[in-house]
């Protein structure tokens, strides 16, 4: 179907200014949250330290942004709403961008699709106001105003009513506005933000408030993230501050055991500008790939700082995507910086694991019994003497058994590794969970999950340092597979050999397994091959060979780990705890689940009404 009559030459026309601005508005202002973003970024560029945002009906009826920035003179106002007029750049260098906005389109676009009023006063000048409605500009008028600027946008898209049909509910649009403010508040912790909803017939309601923070940037960011994302995030986050090749990465990244079911807590900035860049978010996921299952997502707030000339922020009308001159350098810094930080966390797991455990153990209703207050806790020496006094006399023991004197009985208590992070093993329950006593509470360890991570880390170290040691099978194990599966394995046979798994064709679609990794001990070759195939199928073709090999190692580790249901001796349990303390990432298994839960004594006592 043609859009014009046949044999009629279409006429080329120059669009008028109003049409141009409306087209530009479609690129820059997709919804009310887009308008809020542009106006707040203008306020930040003006040096504002406090920014107040008010909205009504999800921003469709009213958006008002007030700041205490440098303000504008009466002569500046007509230029401010003119298209391609800006104070951010002079046009001579489009690569050296050091501000949020620079296109000079936002106010012109908003004035073309809504009713825009601009009120401002610069230091040493009188206040002034200018109104633009549907692209039609009124005269500049005197106005009473404090230093700074107030931009009021009413009836967004009234001049293009078709756009209103594509907006979501007031509630959804309001949530999008709140998300924009919170992202900017995390990027600028030393600026105060207030978000207020104005509903007809009701008093204004404060949706979000964050006061400006002073002092060291990291201290300010720490406090701001605790306010915006909650104490749980910041209590379980690692400080990130790494620099390489002129690039610097700062922020906070959460422990793997503080993972989320979606990517809602992933925030990335470039030179302080919040972006939704797929390449940078992809690098964040890769950094955690070794610690999380595919249905879990890391949480992080990161800022990548570089010379503005090394990044192009002009590739997207809304400036939400960027393009780096050396994209691999930026990606590599995120991956290595985060992995280095995670490795320094050692065996640490997130505190939310213990909180969830305690919540599950607490009764739903308060006890009807009065609270019993705990007496002062006696010292370790006092406890030792009391235990010795309460013990039966040595002569009461069977002479063929193990007789102890009271003094000898004290020694094991004093020599227990209670003061180590994971404490001293006291028991094994259900042949899977190790109960350990620490100086301040107790630890419950999942023996299979913990040992799986330890075996995996050993395999990775071997692969890097000397190659994984293999053990030859006395009789090669023959595994029958489908033709396609056999081909997939044989295609990477050389790489599998580096992992200690040696295979070769055995006629038809059968494969002979001649060697398996020595660390796995006596393992089923058939089960091992099927796990490798499952991992290859899950990863598909998009992952690098290194990633695939590490994923295969992770599956192999499961075969060499202590199985659930195996009884362990005390020395075995303590050896496992000590190795966990010495091994990075041992706080979570290969799938991101916690390997242990730590319960503080005061929390346990509260469960029993002792505190």
C-alpha positions, 0 to 999 in steps of 0.5 A, spaced: 500 500 500 502 506 498 501 512 502 500 517 496 497 517 490 501 514 484 504 518 479 504 524 484 511 527 486 511 528 493 512 535 495 518 536 500 517 541 506 520 545 511 517 543 518 515 549 522 518 550 529 512 547 533 512 541 529 520 540 530 519 541 537 513 536 538 518 531 534 523 532 539 519 532 545 517 525 542 524 523 543 526 526 549 520 526 553 517 519 553 513 520 560 512 524 566 518 521 569 522 523 563 520 530 564 522 530 571 529 527 569 531 533 565 528 538 569 532 535 575 538 534 571 538 542 569 537 543 577 544 539 578 547 543 573 545 549 576 549 547 582 543 546 586 544 543 593 536 542 595 531 540 589 524 539 591 519 536 586 512 536 586 507 532 582 499 531 581 496 525 577 502 521 576 505 528 573 500 528 567 497 534 571 502 538 574 510 537 575 514 542 579 521 542 580 524 548 585 532 548 586 536 553 589 541 553 584 545 559 580 538 562 577 537 566 571 536 573 569 530 576 565 534 576 559 536 569 560 529 566 560 527 567 552 534 563 551 532 558 556 526 555 552 529 556 545 531 550 541 538 548 541 540 554 546 544 552 552 549 554 557 552 547 558 557 547 552 559 552 547 559 548 541 566 547 539 567 540 543 562 535 543 566 530 546 568 534 553 561 534 556 562 535 563 554 536 565 548 532 565 544 536 559 547 539 553 542 539 547 538 545 549 532 541 547 528 539 554 525 546 556 523 547 548 520 540 548 516 541 554 513 548 552 511 545 545 507 539 548 505 542 555 504 549 559 510 551 561 512 556 566 519 558 568 520 563 574 527 564 576 532 569 579 540 570 579 544 573 585 544 581 584 538 581 579 530 581 579 526 575 579 522 574 572 517 569 569 516 566 562 510 562 560 510 557 554 503 553 552 503 549 546 509 552 543 506 559 544 511 564 548 508 570 552 512 576 554 517 576 560 514 578 566 517 581 573 516 575 579 517 575 586 522 569 587 528 567 591 535 565 588 534 559 584 529 556 579 522 554 579 519 550 573 512 548 573 509 544 567 502 543 567 497 538 562 503 534 559 502 532 552 495 537 552 498 539 545 499 532 543 493 528 546 494 522 542 501 521 547 496 521 553 493 514 551 500 511 551 501 513 558 500 508 564 496 509 570 497 515 575 500 510 580 505 507 575 507 514 572 508 516 580 512 510 581 517 511 575 518 519 577 520 516 584 525 511 581 528 517 577 529 521 584 532 515 587 537 514 582 539 521 582 539 521 589 544 516 590 548 519 584 548 525 588 549 524 596 551 531 597 544 534 594 538 534 598 531 531 594 524 532 596 518 528 592 511 530 594 505 528 591 499 533 591 492 530 590 486 534 589 482 535 596 488 532 600 494 535 603 500 534 600 504 527 601 511 527 602 513 520 598 521 521 599 526 525 602 533 525 603 537 531 606 544 533 603 550 530 606 556 533 608 563 530 609 567 525 605 564 522 599 564 515 601 561 517 608 555 521 604 554 515 599 554 510 605 549 514 609 545 515 602 544 508 600 542 506 607 536 511 606 534 509 599 536 502 599 535 500 606 540 498 612 540 491 609 543 493 603 549 497 606 550 492 612 551 487 606 555 491 601 563 492 600 566 498 598 568 499 591 574 504 589 579 501 584 583 505 578 586 502 572 588 505 566 585 512 567 578 509 569 576 509 576 570 505 579 567 507 586 561 505 589 558 499 593 556 492 591 553 487 595 555 480 597 553 474 593 548 471 598 544 478 598 542 477 591 535 479 589 530 475 584 530 481 579 535 486 577 531 492 581 537 494 585 542 495 580 544 502 579 550 504 574 553 511 573 558 514 568 561 520 571 555 521 576 550 520 570 545 515 571 545 510 565 541 504 563 547 501 559 546 494 557 554 493 556 555 496 563 550 492 567 552 485 563 559 486 566 556 487 573 552 480 571 559 477 569 563 479 575 558 475 579 557 469 575 561 465 579 557 466 585 550 466 583 545 461 580 542 464 573 535 466 577 539 470 582 541 478 580 547 482 584 545 488 587 550 494 586 551 502 586 557 503 581 560 510 578 565 509 573 569 515 572 573 517 566 575 523 562 569 525 559 573 525 552 573 517 553 566 516 553 560 519 548 554 521 552 551 523 545 548 517 543 541 517 545 536 522 546 535 521 553 542 520 554 541 513 558 546 510 554 553 511 553 559 509 548 566 508 551 572 509 546 575 503 549 569 499 551 573 493 554 577 497 559 571 499 562 568 492 562 574 489 564 575 494 570 568 493 573 569 485 572 576 485 575 574 490 581 568 487 583 571 480 583 577 483 587 572 486 592 568 479 593 575 475 594 577 480 600 570 478 603 573 471 605 568 467 608 563 472 609 555 471 608 550 476 608 547 478 615 540 477 612 541 470 612 541 470 620 535 475 620 531 470 616 533 464 620 531 468 626 524 470 623 523 463 621 524 461 628 520 466 632 513 465 634 508 469 630 505 472 637 508 474 643 509 470 649 503 470 654 509 469 660 512 475 663 519 476 660 525 473 664 531 477 665 538 474 664 543 474 669 550 477 668 554 471 664 560 468 668 567 468 665 570 462 661 574 461 667 568 461 672 564 456 667 570 451 667 571 451 674 563 450 675 563 444 669 569 441 673 565 441 680 559 438 677 563 433 673 563 425 676 569 423 680 574 420 676 573 413 680 566 413 678 568 411 670 569 404 668 577 403 669 577 400 661 574 407 659 577 414 658 578 416 665 579 424 666 581 428 672 577 435 673 583 439 671 584 435 664 576 436 663 577 443 663 583 443 658 579 441 651 574 447 653 580 452 653 583 449 647 577 449 643 577 454 637 571 458 639 575 464 638 575 463 630 570 466 626 566 459 625 568 457 632 568 449 634 564 444 631 560 441 637 555 436 633 552 434 626 545 433 626 541 430 620 548 428 617 548 434 613 548 440 618 554 442 623 553 445 629 559 450 631 560 454 637 563 461 637 565 466 642 559 470 641 553 465 638 553 459 634 554 457 627 550 452 623 554 449 616 551 446 610 556 441 610 555 439 602 554 446 600 560 448 604 565 443 601 562 444 594 565 451 594 571 449 597 572 443 592 570 448 586 576 453 589 581 448 589 579 446 582 580 453 580 587 454 583 589 448 580 587 450 573 591 456 574 597 454 577 599 447 575 593 444 571 588 439 574 591 433 576 587 427 573 587 420 575 587 414 570 581 409 570 584 402 570 578 400 566 576 406 561 568 407 562 564 407 556 558 412 556 553 411 551 550 418 548 546 421 543 550 423 536 549 430 538 551 430 545 557 426 543 559 431 538 558 437 543 563 433 548 568 431 543 569 438 540 571 441 547 575 434 548 582 438 549 579 443 553 576 438 558 583 434 558 585 441 561 580 440 567 582 433 568 577 429 564 580 425 558 575 423 553 575 419 546 571 416 541 569 409 542 565 408 536 558 410 534 556 415 539 559 412 545 565 416 549 570 412 553 572 416 559 580 415 561 581 420 566 577 424 571 579 429 576 583 426 582 580 431 587 573 428 585 576 421 588 571 415 586 566 418 581 561 416 576 564 418 569 557 417 566 554 422 571 560 427 570 559 427 562 551 428 563 553 434 568 557 437 563 552 437 557 547 440 562 552 446 563 553 447 556 546 446 554 544 452 559 550 456 557 548 456 550 553 459 545 553 466 548 558 465 553 566 465 553 570 458 553 573 461 560 566 462 563 564 455 560 570 451 563 569 455 570 561 453 569 563 445 568 568 446 574 562 448 578 558 442 576 564 437 577 565 440 584 559 437 586 561 430 585 567 431 589 564 434 595 561 431 602 555 428 601 549 429 605 547 423 609 555 422 611 557 422 618 563 426 620 568 426 626 569 432 630 576 433 627 573 432 620 568 438 621 573 442 625 578 441 619 572 443 614 571 450 618 578 452 618 578 451 611 572 455 610 575 461 614 581 460 609 578 460 602 575 466 599 567 466 597 566 460 602 560 464 605 556 461 599 555 455 595 556 455 587 549 457 586 549 463 591 546 460 597 549 461 604 553 455 606 552 457 613 548 461 618 551 465 624 546 466 630 548 471 635 547 469 643 543 475 644 538 473 638 538 466 641 536 468 648 531 473 645 527 467 642 527 464 649 525 470 652 531 471 656 532 478 654 
